[in-house]
């Protein structure tokens, strides 16, 4: 049974620009069903449900996305799907949720979860989840580290003490956080055995997080403390007025890299991926004998290692390799898989051209 004092905050405000042209301002990556029928945010709710009841889940998103998320998540109370008045990164967003929960339940323990990640082994994930909640009950700021499977340069890393055993689930002291490394350093991290990927999943008592904000980000803490109680008549208007005064900073930079009460779970692999690009989707999908991730009706002649998302169309690939092809009614993306991270640059170019209809 879910613990009545466990709460979850789903961060769902990102635009997912590397998933253009399917990801748009009003229908971003977290709302896409890139794996099966359920969308990424629905999958997030599904795997949390056995531990955190839907009525204790909160979602913070943008104004552009809120209506679509409300439609996709009918099990979550509508008032708990909130649109931030302004984008201020993760520290103010998490602080806002902590401010609300600390007033509602003095015994609350909250987990923070990105809306757009994939977990292939949810039962193993939930075991980690329960250990993380219990660790946070000891008034620690806790982060989940993922045992690395390759020398990834696109993730931040958590440095644990030497000799750490993946999957032990005990809360360990975090020695240091490290930013995204160059490849040579990522290889050293992988070989060392005590550097783990930063999953972006955090756990703490709301009051402990608020104490850390008062110490390390006092201006934002003061702004959030001035809010009326959630549900009060003036709450929405005051949030609209003062939230933009918060600093624009991530929880990692604002708190986790500065606090002295940070612990971590050195989790064994539970099939986690941040699904950071179309190439990541390709890597996670089943492929034919030539390495193509395509629909069954597609035709591949001397074609190798391609990814195609062109729903409702038969696509013929002839003599091509390592391509990403994503087709929508108003836009077509053709990219080399090795350049999948650069798809976000297309969105920046469209913004410069003021092509709002394609954003």
C-alpha positions as CSV (number, residue, x, y, z in Angstrom):
1,X,0.0,0.0,0.0
2,X,1.2,3.5,-0.7
3,X,2.5,5.4,2.3
4,X,0.2,8.3,3.1
5,X,3.1,10.7,3.8
6,X,4.9,10.0,0.5
7,X,4.4,12.6,-2.2
8,X,5.8,13.0,-5.7
9,X,6.6,16.1,-7.8
10,X,6.7,15.6,-11.5
11,X,8.7,18.2,-13.4
12,X,7.1,18.6,-16.8
13,X,7.9,22.1,-18.0
14,X,10.6,21.3,-20.6
15,X,10.1,21.8,-24.4
16,X,12.1,18.8,-25.6
17,X,13.6,20.7,-28.5
18,X,15.8,17.7,-29.5
19,X,12.5,15.9,-30.3
20,X,11.4,18.3,-33.0
21,X,9.3,18.1,-35.2
22,X,7.1,16.0,-33.0
23,X,7.8,18.0,-29.8
24,X,6.3,21.5,-29.9
25,X,5.5,24.2,-27.3
26,X,2.0,22.8,-26.8
27,X,2.8,19.1,-27.2
28,X,6.3,18.6,-25.9
29,X,8.4,15.4,-25.5
30,X,6.8,14.3,-22.2
31,X,3.4,14.1,-24.0
32,X,4.7,11.9,-26.8
33,X,4.1,8.2,-27.1
34,X,7.5,7.2,-28.5
35,X,7.3,3.7,-26.8
36,X,4.0,2.1,-27.2
37,X,0.6,3.6,-26.5
38,X,1.3,5.4,-23.2
39,X,3.1,8.7,-23.3
40,X,6.3,9.4,-21.3
41,X,4.5,11.3,-18.6
42,X,1.8,8.7,-18.3
43,X,4.5,6.1,-18.0
44,X,6.0,8.1,-15.1
45,X,2.7,8.1,-13.3
46,X,2.2,4.4,-14.0
47,X,5.5,3.3,-12.3
48,X,5.0,5.6,-9.3
49,X,1.4,4.6,-8.6
50,X,2.2,1.5,-6.4
51,X,4.3,3.7,-4.1
52,X,2.7,7.1,-4.4
53,X,-1.1,7.4,-4.8
54,X,-2.2,9.7,-7.6
55,X,-3.9,12.1,-5.2
56,X,-0.4,12.8,-3.7
57,X,1.2,13.6,-7.0
58,X,1.9,17.1,-8.1
59,X,2.9,18.3,-11.6
60,X,4.6,21.5,-12.4
61,X,4.6,22.5,-16.1
62,X,4.2,25.5,-18.4
63,X,1.1,27.3,-19.4
64,X,1.5,26.0,-23.0
65,X,1.4,22.4,-21.8
66,X,-0.9,22.4,-18.8
67,X,-4.2,21.7,-20.6
68,X,-2.7,18.7,-22.5
69,X,-1.2,17.3,-19.3
70,X,-4.6,17.6,-17.5
71,X,-6.2,15.7,-20.3
72,X,-3.5,13.0,-20.2
73,X,-3.6,12.6,-16.4
74,X,-7.2,12.5,-15.3
75,X,-6.2,10.5,-12.1
76,X,-4.3,13.5,-10.7
77,X,-6.4,16.2,-9.1
78,X,-6.6,19.1,-11.6
79,X,-5.5,21.7,-9.0
80,X,-2.3,19.8,-8.5
81,X,-1.2,20.2,-12.1
82,X,0.2,23.7,-11.9
83,X,1.5,26.1,-14.5
84,X,4.5,28.1,-13.5
85,X,4.0,31.8,-14.1
86,X,7.6,32.0,-15.5
87,X,10.3,29.5,-16.2
88,X,12.8,29.7,-13.3
89,X,14.6,26.3,-13.6
90,X,14.2,23.5,-11.0
91,X,15.2,25.1,-7.7
92,X,12.2,27.5,-7.5
93,X,9.9,24.9,-8.9
94,X,10.9,22.3,-6.3
95,X,10.9,25.0,-3.6
96,X,7.3,25.9,-4.5
97,X,6.1,22.3,-4.1
98,X,8.0,21.9,-0.9
99,X,6.4,25.1,0.5
100,X,2.9,23.7,-0.3
101,X,3.6,20.3,1.1
102,X,5.3,21.4,4.3
103,X,2.1,23.4,5.2
104,X,-0.2,20.5,4.3
105,X,1.6,17.6,6.0
106,X,4.4,18.1,8.6
107,X,5.4,14.5,8.1
108,X,5.7,14.6,4.3
109,X,8.5,13.1,2.3
110,X,8.7,14.1,-1.3
111,X,10.3,12.6,-4.3
112,X,11.2,14.7,-7.4
113,X,10.9,13.0,-10.8
114,X,11.5,14.2,-14.4
115,X,8.4,13.6,-16.6
116,X,10.2,12.4,-19.7
117,X,12.4,9.5,-18.6
118,X,12.1,5.8,-19.4
119,X,12.4,2.9,-16.9
120,X,12.4,-0.5,-18.5
121,X,12.3,-2.5,-15.2
122,X,9.7,-0.7,-13.0
123,X,9.7,-3.3,-10.3
124,X,13.4,-2.8,-9.7
125,X,12.9,0.9,-9.8
126,X,10.2,0.8,-7.2
127,X,12.6,-1.1,-4.9
128,X,15.1,1.8,-5.2
129,X,12.2,4.3,-4.7
130,X,11.2,2.8,-1.4
131,X,14.8,2.8,-0.1
132,X,15.2,6.4,-1.2
133,X,12.1,7.5,0.6
134,X,13.3,5.8,3.8
135,X,16.7,7.4,3.4
136,X,15.1,10.8,3.1
137,X,13.2,10.3,6.4
138,X,16.5,10.7,8.2
139,X,16.5,14.4,7.2
140,X,19.0,14.0,4.4
141,X,18.9,15.5,0.9
142,X,19.1,12.3,-1.2
143,X,19.8,11.8,-4.9
144,X,19.6,8.5,-7.0
145,X,22.7,7.6,-8.9
146,X,22.6,5.2,-11.8
147,X,25.5,2.7,-12.3
148,X,26.9,3.9,-15.7
149,X,26.8,1.5,-18.6
150,X,29.1,3.4,-20.9
151,X,31.3,6.6,-20.7
152,X,28.4,9.1,-21.3
153,X,29.4,12.7,-21.8
154,X,25.9,14.0,-21.7
155,X,25.1,13.3,-18.0
156,X,26.4,14.8,-14.8
157,X,28.0,12.4,-12.4
158,X,27.8,11.7,-8.6
159,X,31.1,10.7,-6.9
160,X,30.5,8.1,-4.1
161,X,33.2,6.8,-1.8
162,X,35.5,4.2,-3.3
163,X,34.4,0.6,-3.1
164,X,30.7,1.4,-3.5
165,X,28.6,-1.6,-4.4
166,X,25.8,-1.0,-6.9
167,X,22.4,-2.1,-5.7
168,X,23.2,-2.0,-2.0
169,X,20.4,0.6,-1.5
170,X,21.9,2.1,1.6
171,X,22.2,5.9,1.7
172,X,25.8,6.8,1.1
173,X,27.6,10.1,1.6
174,X,28.1,11.9,-1.7
175,X,31.7,13.1,-2.1
176,X,31.1,15.5,-5.0
177,X,28.9,16.3,-8.0
178,X,30.6,16.6,-11.4
179,X,29.4,18.3,-14.5
180,X,29.1,16.7,-17.9
181,X,32.7,15.4,-18.7
182,X,34.7,15.2,-21.9
183,X,35.0,11.6,-23.2
184,X,38.5,10.9,-21.7
185,X,37.3,11.8,-18.3
186,X,34.0,9.9,-18.7
187,X,36.1,6.8,-19.4
188,X,38.0,7.3,-16.2
189,X,34.7,7.7,-14.3
190,X,33.4,4.5,-15.7
191,X,36.6,2.6,-14.9
192,X,36.8,3.9,-11.3
193,X,33.5,2.2,-10.3
194,X,32.5,5.0,-7.8
195,X,31.1,7.5,-10.3
196,X,27.4,7.2,-11.1
197,X,25.1,9.1,-13.5
198,X,23.0,11.8,-11.8
199,X,19.4,10.6,-12.5
200,X,17.7,13.9,-11.6
201,X,15.6,12.1,-9.0
202,X,15.7,13.6,-5.5
203,X,14.1,12.8,-2.2
204,X,13.8,14.9,1.0
205,X,11.4,16.1,3.7
206,X,10.0,19.4,2.4
207,X,11.1,21.3,5.5
208,X,14.6,20.0,5.1
209,X,14.7,21.3,1.5
210,X,13.3,24.6,2.6
211,X,16.0,24.9,5.2
212,X,18.6,24.3,2.5
213,X,17.0,27.0,0.3
214,X,17.1,29.5,3.2
215,X,20.8,28.8,3.6
216,X,21.9,28.6,0.0
217,X,19.3,30.5,-2.0
218,X,17.8,33.0,0.5
219,X,16.2,35.4,-1.9
220,X,14.1,32.6,-3.6
221,X,13.3,31.1,-0.2
222,X,12.0,34.5,1.0
223,X,9.9,34.9,-2.1
224,X,8.3,31.4,-1.7
225,X,7.7,31.9,2.0
226,X,5.6,35.0,1.3
227,X,3.0,32.9,-0.6
228,X,-0.4,32.4,1.1
229,X,-1.4,28.8,1.9
230,X,-2.2,26.7,-1.2
231,X,-6.0,26.9,-1.8
232,X,-6.3,30.3,-0.2
233,X,-8.2,32.8,-2.3
234,X,-5.1,35.0,-3.0
235,X,-2.7,32.1,-3.7
236,X,-3.0,32.1,-7.5
237,X,-2.6,35.9,-7.8
238,X,0.3,36.1,-5.4
239,X,2.1,33.2,-7.2
240,X,1.6,35.0,-10.5
241,X,3.1,38.2,-9.0
242,X,6.1,36.9,-7.1
243,X,7.2,33.7,-8.7
244,X,9.1,35.6,-11.5
245,X,11.2,37.2,-8.7
246,X,12.8,33.8,-8.0
247,X,16.3,33.2,-9.2
248,X,16.7,31.2,-12.4
249,X,18.8,28.3,-11.2
250,X,18.8,24.5,-11.0
251,X,18.5,22.6,-7.7
252,X,21.9,21.0,-8.4
253,X,23.7,24.3,-8.5
254,X,21.6,26.0,-5.9
255,X,21.6,23.3,-3.2
256,X,23.0,19.9,-3.9
257,X,26.5,21.0,-4.8
258,X,26.6,23.2,-1.7
259,X,24.8,21.4,1.1
260,X,26.6,19.2,3.7
261,X,23.8,16.8,4.3
262,X,23.6,15.1,0.9
263,X,23.4,11.4,0.5
264,X,22.8,9.1,-2.5
265,X,21.6,5.7,-3.5
266,X,24.1,3.8,-5.7
267,X,21.4,2.1,-7.8
268,X,22.1,-0.9,-10.0
269,X,20.7,-0.6,-13.5
270,X,16.9,-0.6,-13.6
271,X,16.6,0.2,-17.3
272,X,16.8,3.9,-16.9
273,X,17.2,6.3,-19.8
274,X,16.6,10.1,-20.0
275,X,15.6,9.5,-23.6
276,X,17.6,12.6,-24.5
277,X,17.4,12.5,-28.3
278,X,15.9,10.6,-31.3
279,X,19.1,8.5,-31.4
280,X,18.3,7.4,-27.8
281,X,14.9,6.3,-29.0
282,X,16.6,4.3,-31.8
283,X,18.9,2.6,-29.3
284,X,15.9,1.5,-27.1
285,X,13.7,0.2,-29.9
286,X,13.7,-3.3,-31.5
287,X,15.5,-3.3,-34.8
288,X,15.5,-5.6,-37.9
289,X,18.5,-7.7,-39.1
290,X,20.1,-4.6,-40.7
291,X,19.8,-2.5,-37.6
292,X,16.8,-0.4,-38.8
293,X,14.1,0.7,-36.3
294,X,11.2,1.1,-38.7
295,X,7.5,0.2,-39.0
296,X,6.7,-3.3,-40.3
297,X,5.3,-1.8,-43.6
298,X,8.5,0.0,-44.4
299,X,10.7,-1.3,-47.2
300,X,14.5,-1.3,-46.6
301,X,16.8,-2.1,-49.5
302,X,20.5,-2.1,-48.7
303,X,19.7,0.2,-45.8
304,X,21.3,0.0,-42.4
305,X,20.9,1.4,-38.9
306,X,18.2,3.9,-39.6
307,X,15.4,5.2,-37.5
308,X,12.1,6.2,-39.0
309,X,9.0,7.8,-37.4
310,X,6.5,8.5,-40.1
311,X,3.1,7.4,-38.8
312,X,0.5,6.3,-41.4
313,X,3.0,6.2,-44.2
314,X,5.0,3.5,-45.9
315,X,8.6,4.6,-46.1
316,X,11.1,3.1,-48.5
317,X,14.8,3.3,-47.6
318,X,17.3,2.6,-50.4
319,X,21.1,2.6,-50.0
320,X,21.1,4.8,-46.9
321,X,22.5,4.3,-43.4
322,X,22.5,5.9,-40.0
323,X,19.6,8.3,-40.6
324,X,16.9,9.7,-38.4
325,X,13.7,10.5,-40.3
326,X,10.8,12.0,-38.5
327,X,7.7,13.0,-40.4
328,X,4.8,15.2,-39.2
329,X,2.0,16.9,-41.2
330,X,3.9,20.2,-41.5
331,X,7.6,19.3,-41.1
332,X,10.1,16.6,-42.0
333,X,13.4,15.9,-40.1
334,X,16.3,14.1,-41.8
335,X,19.4,13.9,-39.7
336,X,22.5,11.8,-39.3
337,X,22.2,9.7,-36.1
338,X,25.6,11.0,-35.0
339,X,24.2,14.5,-35.0
340,X,20.9,13.8,-33.1
341,X,21.9,16.2,-30.3
342,X,22.0,19.1,-32.8
343,X,18.2,18.8,-33.6
344,X,17.6,21.4,-30.9
345,X,19.6,23.9,-33.1
346,X,16.8,23.6,-35.6
347,X,14.4,25.0,-33.1
348,X,16.7,27.9,-32.4
349,X,16.9,28.6,-36.1
350,X,13.1,28.6,-36.4
351,X,12.9,31.0,-33.4
352,X,15.3,33.4,-35.1
353,X,13.1,33.2,-38.2
354,X,10.0,33.7,-36.1
355,X,8.4,30.6,-37.5
356,X,5.9,30.3,-34.7
357,X,3.7,27.8,-36.6
358,X,6.5,25.3,-36.4
359,X,7.4,25.8,-32.7
